[in-house]
Amino acid sequence: MITLSSELRFCDRCMLKTQHEIIEDPEAIYTYKRKRLYKCKECGHKSYRRGLRPSAESVY
């Protein structure tokens, strides 16, 4: 498993928006709809979530 980047996500344990590390599996091909493993930097809680939308919301 490789940690690539972080995103601001809602944590189920902290009940706040905190930075989450994306833990990638090098063998998997990821699209934005596929669930990824996220780890909260505050409490260490791991959860599978869909990735954020790849384009700007203002375009729609």
Secondary structure as GFF3:
##gff-version 3
##sequence-region A 1 60
A	DSSP	beta_strand	2	10	.	.	.	ID=ss1
A	DSSP	beta_strand	17	24	.	.	.	ID=ss2
A	DSSP	beta_strand	35	40	.	.	.	ID=ss3
A	DSSP	beta_strand	46	50	.	.	.	ID=ss4
A	DSSP	three_ten_helix	57	59	.	.	.	ID=ss5
###
